[in-house]
Amino acid sequence: MKGFKLLPVTFLVMVACQGFPTFWRPTTGEAINSHDDAGVAQRQAHVQLELQEIHYDGETLTGRLLVGVVEGRLRLNKQLLSGIHADARDPVDCNTGWRVNYMIVDSFQARRKEDLLVLDQGYWFGKVIHFPLFDEHFTGLGPECLKVEIWLFSFDGTVVARQEIRAERNLPLPVDAGQPGEPPDAGQPEEPPDAGTRE
């Protein structure tokens, strides 16, 4: 019998419906203390979040997530994976104020020491991140205007920051747009094959 290797990350997708109980909600940062490499408890860091270059196509919310430390020290997982180290929670339709059905990707990953990044006061870390919130077949497309709260987790699993963002639905990102008004690669007009000489 051949052995098998467990994947380091496991994903479980669920659909959250309005009025249903929350599937999983971690404790707030005040309940868990961070520890430095010497094992000494540290005071909770004051963390600032920004999501820049936001793109929302009705299914996935994408942006560059910037994490900054205003005060203290933050232990962060530098992989910054969606659903594990950062999550988008409780999407709301901007126009109606109603919560909308969305997918919850429940994920598990073993902590590896080589992924630990310690951010000190005044330093920032950023990474492009994708939050898959909707699916055309399972939940339908998301609303035209979306408000959602981004949660950031420390290396130790503590919620260290939350930031509400707003996104308007736009077209999918082009693969290769080229120049405006020109085809991606017009090339040269094709020459007819050599007809040879008539006899």
N, C-alpha and C positions, 0 to 999 in steps of 0.2 A: 504494500500500500504506500503510495507516494504521500510525502508530507505536504503541508500547505503553509503558506505564510500569511499572517493577518495583515491587512492593510493598516497603515498608521491612522487613517482618517476614515470614519464611517458616517454615512449620511442617511437620514431618515426623513422623508418628505411627508408632511401632513398639510391639510388645508384647514385654516382657521376660519370659522364662520362667525358672523356677528351673533352675539348672545351665547356662544359656547364658552366653557371655561378655558382658561389659559393652560396650555400643555406643560410649559416649564417656565419658571420665573426665578432667576438667581437672586440670592440675597444682595442687599445693598452693600456698598463699600464700607460702611461704618461697622458692619458685623465681622469683617475679616481683616486682619492686619497683614501687611506685606512684611517680608523678611529680607534682609540683605544676605550676602554670601556667608557672613559670620553667624547668621541665625538670629540676629538682633531685630526686634520688632521696630518698624519705622512708622512715622506719622503718615497718614494718607496724603498723597500728592494732590495738588490742585492742578487739574488737567484741562486743557482747552482743545476743543475739536473744531475742525472746519472741513466741509466737503466742497471741493472746488471742481470746476469743469464738469458740472452735473449734466448727465444725459439720461433721459427716461423715455423708453419707447413703448410703454404700455405693459411690458413684461418685466424688464430688468432695469434697476436703478444703478447707474455707474457713476463713479466720480473718483477724484484723487482725495483720499482721506488724510488729512494732516493732523498729527497729534503733537501738542506742545505742552511743556511743563512750566507752569507759572510759578509754582512753589513746591519745594520738596523734591522727591525722586520717584520715578515710575519704573517698575519692572514690566516690560512689554514683550510680547512675542513678536519678533520681527517678521514672521510670515504674514501676520495680519490677515488671516483667512476669514471670509464671510461666513457667518453662522457659528464661528468658533471664537474668534478674537474680537470681532465687531459684528453687530447685528442690526437689522432694521426692524422696528417694532410698531405695531398698531397703526397701519396706514389709514388715512382719513381722506375722503373726497373734499378738496378745498371748497368746491362750489356749494355742497349740501351740508357739510359738517358731519356726514354719516361715516361710520367705520365701514370698511369694505372687506370682502373675503380675500384672503391672501394665503400664500404657501408659507409654512414654517419648515425650514430645513434644520432638523435636529442633528447636530454633529458631535462627534467625540474624537479627541486626539490626545495621545500621550504627550506629556510635556517633555521636551528634550532640552538639556542644558545649553546645547549649541544654538538654540533659537532664542535664548534670553538676550534682550537688549535693555540696558539700563539707561534711561534718559534722565539727565540732571536738569535742574532749573535753567531755563533759557534756551534749551535745545528742542529741536523739532524733528519728527520723523514722518515721512509720507509715503503712501503707496496707492496705486490705482486699485480699486476694489469694486466688485460686482455683487449686487444684492438681487437675487432672483425672487421677485415678489408675486408675480402673476404668471399664469399660463393660459393661452387662448382656449385650450381644450378642458382644463380642469377648473379654473376659476373665472375664465373670461378675461379680456384685457382690463387693465386697471383704468381708473378714471383719467379724464383729461388733465386734471390738476390734482397733485398728490401732496399730502403732508405726512411725514413719517419721522419717527424719532430714532436716531442712531445711538446705539449703546456700545460703549467700548469696555472691554474686559482686560484686566491686568494679566500678567503671566500666571498669576495664582488663581485666576477665575473670578476676581472681584470686579463688580461694576464700578469703574472709576470716573466715567463721564457719560453724559447724555446730551444730545443736541438735536433740536427739531429742525428739519429742513423742508423746503418746498420745491417741487419740481413740476414743470409743465411738460406734457407729453409732446415729443417731437419725432421726426422721422428716424428710422434706423441709421446708424453710422455707415457711411459709404465705405466700400472696400478700397476703391481707388477712384477718387473723384476726378483726377486730372485737372485740366484748366477749364474754367467756366466757358460754356458755349462751344467747346471742342470735344470730339470723341476721344476716349481714353488713349488710343494710339491710331492716328489716321494713316501713318506711313506714307509711302509714295504710291501714285496710281499704278495699278498693275499693268505691265506691258503685255501685249498679246504674244503668244508663243511664236517662235520663229517659223514662218510658213514656208521658208525655203524659196526657191525660184521656180517659176512655171516653165514648163517645157512647151 
